[in-house]
Structures are given as structure tokens and as C-alpha cells.
């Protein structure tokens, strides 16, 4: 077994322990956030719900970077695959039950164990809001500044700044009114 395997196993084990519901109590919530900030590059003001996991599937040391900005709120039951690299800006909200993928398997006639893995980097810009039950697939490289992804959306392409997207697959359903920003 490789060093990457053991490192990933250790990270998952620690995340499992501090991700337990008991750590939602205020004193222990601070412990959860502190421990996660020691394992990953995290800015100030992280709020992390229970059962959240930052994973690098396939235990490979490839673009293995996860950078979280300041004042990020990640609700419960969120899984972020950072094998392609994930950069989350400041003041981002990620609601419950979100799945973010930065890798996919390239389907071929070969046996599944021989399929190639394609990875891509994802940047979620400042002030974005990812709604509940959203899935963001490997084909997405950017969720724009101030963008809102509506609950239940499956995002398959980049989301522009200030866009509101929703549906399966996610499509543009509006834009945020820049004049009223912060007033509602």
C-alpha cells in the first residue's frame, strides 16, 4: 500500500470521528472546525456540519489540493472530492446533501478496473451559494462570484458570475440583481 493510501485513510478516519453528530454541540463544534483546519488549508470562520467529508478517491497523489477561504459555511452530509483540486473562495455557503466531484471514469470497452480517470480543477468563487441536494460534476471548472445554484440542481457546465442556475441539467434561470445585493 502506498503512502497516499495511508494518508487518505487517516484523513477519512479523523473526519469520520469529528463528523459525528455529537460534535454539533457548540463546544465540540469548535473542536471539529479546529481539527479540520489542521488537516486542510482553511481560512478563518469555518462552519462545518456533521457527516462532511473531503475525499481524494482512488488514493492517488494527483493535484491533491483543497483550499477553503474565510467565512465558509458547509452544512451537513456534504462530500467534496478534491482529487482534481478544489478552491473555495470567501463567504461561500454550501447547503446540506451536496456532492462535488472533480474526477470521472472514462468509459471504454476495457474492464472497469482499467478505465482511465479524468480529473479537473474546480473553483467556487466568493459569495457563491450552493443549494441543498446539488450535484456538481467533474465537467465544471468554475462556479462564478455571487452565483446561486438552486436546490436539487445537477451542474454539468461552468456557472457565470451572479447567475442563478437550477434544474437537471442546471440551466440559467435568472441573475442576481446587483443593485439590491445585500438588501434582502
C-alpha positions in Angstrom: 0.0 0.0 0.0 1.2 3.5 -0.8 1.8 6.4 1.5 -1.1 8.2 -0.3 -3.4 5.3 0.8 -2.5 5.5 4.4 -2.7 9.3 4.4 -6.1 9.2 2.9 -7.3 6.5 5.3 -6.1 8.6 8.2 -7.8 11.8 6.9 -11.1 9.9 6.4 -10.9 8.3 9.8 -10.4 11.6 11.6 -13.2 13.2 9.5 -15.5 10.4 10.4 -14.9 10.9 14.1 -15.2 14.7 14.2 -18.1 14.5 11.7 -20.3 12.6 14.2 -23.5 14.3 15.4 -22.1 14.7 18.9 -19.7 17.3 17.6 -22.6 19.6 16.7 -22.8 20.7 20.3 -21.3 24.2 20.5 -18.1 23.4 22.4 -17.4 20.4 20.3 -18.3 22.2 17.1 -15.3 24.4 17.7 -13.1 21.3 18.1 -14.4 19.9 14.8 -13.7 23.1 12.9 -10.2 23.4 14.5 -9.3 19.8 13.6 -10.4 20.2 10.0 -8.4 23.4 9.8 -5.3 21.5 10.8 -5.9 18.8 8.2 -6.6 21.1 5.3 -5.8 24.6 4.2 -8.7 26.5 5.7 -9.3 30.3 6.3 -10.9 31.9 9.3 -14.5 31.3 10.3 -15.2 27.8 9.0 -18.6 26.4 10.0 -18.8 22.7 9.2 -21.8 20.4 9.7 -21.8 16.8 10.7 -21.0 14.0 8.2 -19.0 16.2 5.9 -16.1 14.6 4.0 -13.3 15.9 1.9 -12.1 12.9 -0.1 -9.4 12.0 -2.6 -10.9 8.9 -4.3 -8.5 6.2 -5.6 -5.9 7.2 -3.1 -3.6 8.9 -5.6 -1.4 12.0 -5.1 -2.7 13.9 -8.1 -3.4 17.6 -7.8 -4.5 16.8 -4.3 -5.3 20.4 -3.1 -8.2 21.7 -1.1 -8.2 25.4 -0.3 -11.0 26.9 1.7 -11.3 30.7 2.1 -12.7 32.7 5.0 -16.2 32.5 6.5 -17.3 29.4 4.7 -20.4 27.6 5.9 -20.7 23.9 4.8 -23.9 22.2 6.1 -24.3 18.5 6.9 -23.8 15.5 4.7 -21.6 17.2 2.1 -18.9 15.3 0.2 -16.2 17.1 -1.7 -13.9 15.1 -4.0 -10.8 17.2 -4.2 -8.7 14.8 -6.4 -8.6 17.4 -9.2 -8.2 20.3 -6.8 -10.9 22.4 -5.2 -10.6 26.1 -4.3 -13.5 27.7 -2.5 -13.5 31.5 -2.0 -14.7 33.6 0.8 -18.2 33.8 2.2 -19.4 30.7 0.4 -22.4 28.7 1.6 -22.8 25.0 0.8 -26.1 23.6 1.9 -26.9 20.1 3.0 -26.5 16.9 1.0 -24.2 18.4 -1.7 -21.9 16.2 -3.8 -19.0 17.8 -5.6 -16.9 15.6 -8.0 -13.6 16.6 -9.6 -13.0 13.2 -11.3 -14.8 10.9 -13.6 -14.1 7.5 -15.2 -13.5 7.4 -18.9 -15.8 4.6 -20.0 -14.3 2.2 -22.6 -14.5 -1.4 -23.8 -11.8 -2.4 -21.3 -12.6 -3.9 -18.0 -13.7 -1.2 -15.5 -10.5 -1.6 -13.4 -8.6 -0.4 -16.4 -10.7 2.7 -17.2 -8.7 6.0 -17.2 -9.6 8.6 -14.6 -10.1 12.2 -15.8 -9.7 15.0 -13.2 -10.4 18.7 -13.4 -9.9 21.6 -11.0 -13.0 23.4 -9.5 -13.1 27.0 -8.3 -16.1 28.2 -6.4 -15.8 32.0 -6.3 -16.6 34.4 -3.4 -20.2 34.8 -2.3 -21.5 31.7 -4.1 -24.3 29.7 -2.7 -24.7 26.0 -3.5 -28.3 24.9 -2.6 -29.4 21.7 -0.9 -29.1 18.4 -2.7 -26.9 19.8 -5.5 -24.5 17.7 -7.6 -21.6 19.4 -9.3 -19.8 17.1 -11.8 -16.2 16.9 -13.0 -17.0 18.8 -16.1 -17.5 22.0 -14.1 -14.4 24.2 -13.6 -15.9 27.3 -12.1 -18.9 28.5 -10.1 -18.8 32.2 -10.5 -18.7 35.0 -8.0 -22.1 35.5 -6.3 -23.7 32.7 -8.2 -26.6 30.7 -6.8 -27.1 27.1 -7.6 -30.8 26.2 -6.8 -31.6 23.2 -4.7 -31.6 19.8 -6.5 -29.6 21.0 -9.5 -27.1 18.9 -11.3 -24.4 21.2 -12.6 -22.6 20.0 -15.7 -21.0 23.2 -17.0 -19.5 26.4 -15.6 -21.8 28.9 -13.8 -21.2 32.6 -14.7 -20.8 35.4 -12.1 -24.1 36.4 -10.4 -26.1 33.7 -12.3 -28.9 31.7 -10.7 -29.0 28.2 -12.2 -31.3 25.3 -11.5 -32.7 22.0 -12.9 -31.3 18.8 -14.3 -29.1 19.6 -16.0 -28.7 23.0 -14.5 -29.6 25.9 -16.8 -29.6 29.7 -16.2 -32.9 30.7 -14.6 -32.0 34.2 -13.7 -29.4 36.6 -12.3 -28.9 38.3 -9.0 -29.9 42.0 -9.0 -26.6 43.8 -8.4 -28.4 47.0 -7.2 -30.2 45.1 -4.4 -27.3 43.0 -3.4 -27.1 42.8 0.4 -30.6 44.3 0.9 -32.6 41.1 1.1 
